[in-house]
Amino acid sequence: MTETQPSRRAAVYRLYDAADALLYVGSAYDPEERCKAHHDKPWWPKVTRRAEQ
């Protein structure tokens, strides 16, 4: 019998601007870390809010 690792759930996250317009939808196991990779995107300075599911 082999041990199995618990499954990891990916989060779906949405990034919004100040007018609450949706800028981006992504999926990641660690949304906080993943968002750091977006900092070089041209739309990133507009992001004011992140929502996760």
FENGIDA-V760740 format. One record per pair of residues at least 4 apart in sequence whose C-alpha atoms are under 6 Angstrom apart, sorted by sequence separation. I is the first residue (numbers start at 0). GAP is how many residues later the second one is. If there is no record, write none. Layout:
<<I/GAP> <I/GAP>>
This chain:
<<15/4> <16/4> <30/4> <15/5> <38/5> <15/6> <15/7> <14/8> <14/9> <13/10> <13/11> <12/12> <12/13> <11/14> <11/15> <10/16> <10/17> <9/18> <10/18> <9/19> <16/29> <16/30> <17/30> <15/31> <16/31> <15/33> <14/34> <14/35> <13/36> <13/37> <12/38> <12/39> <11/40> <11/41> <10/42>>
